[in-house]
């Protein structure tokens, strides 16, 4: 019976971000959309559900396999906004194109996707009106009609 080997943790390569300030999101279709980022959640990567590969030959455990495909997860941002942005948002919702997340260290993550939603928060005295935007990465270049991975540009 095979057993996994123990692995020693190595020192990570690279340098971690020390501060979340300043992170920005740019839409190629409207790079000056009238919202101001207050917090940014970049897309993540999800390997998807496991594939059950159990057969009648298994004795003790159900066996699983990883999916060969990955998904970039939804990105979100809490924003301050100008009410005049409503026509801009209506024009930008569901428009597929390039989107770039600018990280605090100068790195940039560009991917194809679209603005899925703009949802204003409750407004009350003494607080700045905010909204949450949600961005769906498509991994699909809409002009050429091909799969396209996200691209990381370093500072």
C-alpha positions in Angstrom: 0.0 0.0 0.0 1.4 3.4 -1.0 1.7 6.2 1.6 2.3 9.9 1.1 5.8 11.2 1.9 6.2 14.0 4.5 7.2 17.3 3.1 9.2 20.0 4.9 7.9 23.5 4.5 10.4 25.7 2.7 10.8 29.5 3.0 8.4 31.2 0.6 9.8 32.9 -2.5 8.9 36.5 -3.1 7.7 39.3 -0.8 4.3 39.5 0.8 2.2 42.7 0.6 2.7 44.8 3.8 -0.3 47.1 3.4 -3.5 46.9 1.4 -3.3 50.6 0.5 -3.5 51.4 -2.4 -5.5 48.9 -4.5 -7.5 50.1 -7.5 -9.6 48.5 -10.2 -9.6 49.7 -13.8 -12.2 48.7 -16.5 -10.8 49.0 -20.1 -14.4 49.9 -21.2 -14.6 52.8 -18.7 -11.3 53.5 -16.8 -12.6 56.6 -15.1 -16.0 55.3 -13.9 -17.2 57.6 -11.1 -16.5 55.4 -8.1 -13.7 55.5 -5.6 -12.3 52.3 -4.2 -12.4 52.0 -0.4 -11.6 48.3 -0.2 -10.7 45.8 -2.9 -11.1 42.0 -2.9 -9.1 40.7 -6.0 -10.3 37.5 -7.7 -9.2 34.3 -6.1 -8.6 30.9 -7.8 -10.8 27.9 -7.2 -10.0 24.4 -8.4 -13.6 23.3 -8.3 -15.3 20.3 -6.7 -13.5 17.0 -6.5 -14.3 14.2 -8.9 -15.4 11.0 -7.2 -13.3 8.2 -8.7 -14.5 5.5 -6.2 -15.1 2.1 -7.7 -16.3 -1.3 -6.4 -12.6 -2.1 -5.9 -12.2 0.5 -3.1 -12.0 -1.2 0.4 -11.9 1.6 3.0 -12.0 5.0 1.5 -13.8 6.9 -1.3 -11.2 8.2 -3.6 -11.2 11.6 -5.3 -9.4 13.4 -8.1 -8.9 17.1 -8.7 -10.6 18.8 -11.5 -8.3 19.8 -14.4 -9.9 23.2 -14.7 -9.7 26.3 -12.5 -12.0 29.2 -12.0 -11.1 32.8 -11.1 -13.5 33.8 -8.4 -15.6 36.9 -8.2 -13.8 40.1 -7.3 -15.6 42.8 -5.2 -14.9 46.3 -4.1 -16.5 48.7 -1.6 -16.7 52.1 -3.2 -17.7 55.6 -2.6 -19.7 57.0 -5.6 -21.1 60.0 -7.4 -24.9 59.5 -8.0 -24.2 60.7 -11.6 -22.5 57.3 -12.0 -25.8 55.5 -12.6 -25.7 56.0 -16.4 -22.1 54.9 -16.4 -22.9 51.7 -14.5 -25.9 50.9 -16.7 -23.6 51.2 -19.7 -20.8 49.1 -18.0 -22.8 46.2 -16.5 -22.3 43.0 -18.4 -19.8 44.5 -20.8 -17.1 41.9 -21.3 -13.5 43.2 -21.5 -10.2 43.6 -19.8 -10.1 44.5 -16.1 -7.0 45.3 -14.1 -6.5 45.1 -10.4 -3.6 47.4 -9.3 -1.9 46.2 -6.1 -0.2 48.3 -3.5 3.3 47.1 -4.5 2.8 48.2 -8.1 1.9 44.7 -9.5 -1.1 44.5 -11.8 -3.4 41.5 -12.4 -5.3 41.8 -15.7 -8.1 39.4 -16.7 -11.2 39.3 -18.9 -14.5 39.7 -17.2 -17.4 42.0 -16.6 -19.1 44.2 -14.0 -21.9 42.0 -12.7 -23.5 44.4 -10.2 -23.5 47.7 -8.4 -25.4 47.7 -5.1 -25.7 50.8 -3.0 -25.7 50.4 0.7 -28.2 52.1 3.1 -27.5 55.8 3.5 -27.7 57.5 6.9 -26.6 60.7 8.5 -23.0 60.9 9.5 -21.7 58.2 7.1 -20.3 58.3 3.6 -22.6 56.6 1.1 -21.0 53.4 -0.2 -21.8 50.7 -2.6 -20.4 47.2 -3.4 -19.5 46.3 -7.0 -19.0 42.7 -8.1 -16.8 41.6 -11.0 -17.0 38.2 -12.7 -13.8 37.0 -14.4 -14.7 35.2 -17.6 -11.3 33.9 -18.7 -12.7 34.4 -22.2 -11.4 37.0 -24.7 -14.6 38.2 -26.3 -13.2 39.5 -29.6 -11.1 36.5 -30.6 -13.5 34.1 -28.8 -10.8 32.1 -27.0 -9.9 31.1 -23.4 -7.5 33.6 -21.9 -5.6 33.3 -18.6 -5.1 36.2 -16.2 -1.8 38.0 -16.6 0.3 39.3 -13.7 2.5 42.2 -14.5 5.2 43.1 -11.9 6.3 46.6 -10.9 
